[in-house]
């Protein structure tokens, strides 16, 4: 059985989760996620169950290693973990979701000791080859608390039996094992080529809970790359208004850039 931990999610758009531990309780986290910890907390970094488990995590986009934070002191201990980019932290009580939940790869943040992180192959090859989540998803398995991170705002949907929602593949964060996952081609050649939404959409059919994110990190990264035309990252030719036609330098100066 997983350790029973208490937690507090702090912040709004740049959230962190602070975990409270009793003596000998532990929480496991992705390497590099820890922000701060109190006295009496001991760190133990390992593959989390052998070479094979480490390789499985690496395949899902996580670190080969995982770190356990064990409270060896008396009284209450605490350790906090920060999200890697702007967004929200979602607590998942696996004991109330049938013992497992499927998540977008690299969304795992931390979990109570006893929760396993496994790979989950999508049931249809087409969904894996063309879906934005890839052929491999994460399965968080156990009976304790786990925490995943989503970009932007979270939308929580409770799908009824047979109810279907179509979603941009990158906007899926997590969903119950009872939800059927498939992909559909975007309707029409013009929609696929010029719509900007990708060639496929994910089709999620209930029953079960679904968590969606408004700002996938891949979408944020694409916008940053598009705005940085030069290797130096200035991206001055992306400016509009005062810094538009023939006004790149003037607009940059007015905007506070004094590198001219």
DAQUI-V174099 format. One record per residue. N is the residue number from 1. BURIAL is 1 if it has 16 or more other C-alpha atoms within 10 Angstrom, else 0. Layout:
n = (N,N)
burial = (BURIAL,BURIAL)
//
This chain:
n = (1,2,3,4,5,6,7,8,9,10,11,12,13,14,15,16,17,18,19,20,21,22,23,24,25,26,27,28,29,30,31,32,33,34,35,36,37,38,39,40,41,42,43,44,45,46,47,48,49,50,51,52,53,54,55,56,57,58,59,60,61,62,63,64,65,66,67,68,69,70,71,72,73,74,75,76,77,78,79,80,81,82,83,84,85,86,87,88,89,90,91,92,93,94,95,96,97,98,99,100,101,102,103,104,105,106,107,108,109,110,111,112,113,114,115,116,117,118,119,120,121,122,123,124,125,126,127,128,129,130,131,132,133,134,135,136,137,138,139,140,141,142,143,144,145,146,147,148,149,150,151,152,153,154,155,156,157,158,159,160,161,162,163,164,165,166,167,168,169,170,171,172,173,174,175,176,177,178,179,180,181,182,183,184,185,186,187,188,189,190,191,192,193,194,195,196,197,198,199,200,201,202,203,204,205,206,207,208,209,210,211,212,213,214,215,216,217,218,219,220,221,222,223,224,225,226,227,228,229,230,231,232,233,234,235,236,237,238,239,240,241,242,243,244,245,246,247,248,249,250,251,252,253,254,255,256,257,258,259,260)
burial = (0,1,1,1,1,0,0,0,1,0,0,0,0,1,1,1,1,1,1,1,1,1,0,0,1,1,1,1,1,1,1,0,1,1,0,0,1,0,0,1,1,0,0,0,0,0,1,1,0,0,0,0,1,1,0,1,1,0,1,1,1,1,1,1,1,1,1,1,1,1,1,1,1,0,0,0,1,1,1,1,1,1,1,1,1,1,1,1,1,1,1,1,1,1,0,0,1,0,1,1,1,1,1,1,1,1,1,1,1,1,1,1,1,1,1,1,1,1,1,1,0,1,0,0,0,0,1,1,0,1,1,1,1,1,1,1,1,1,1,1,1,1,1,1,1,1,1,1,1,1,1,1,1,1,0,0,0,0,1,0,0,0,0,1,0,0,1,1,1,1,1,1,1,1,1,1,1,1,1,1,1,1,1,1,0,1,0,0,0,0,0,0,0,0,0,0,0,1,1,1,1,1,1,1,1,1,1,1,1,1,1,1,1,1,1,1,1,0,0,0,0,0,0,0,0,0,1,1,0,0,0,0,0,0,0,1,1,0,0,0,0,0,1,0,0,0,1,1,1,0,1,1,0,0,0,0,0,0,0,0)
//
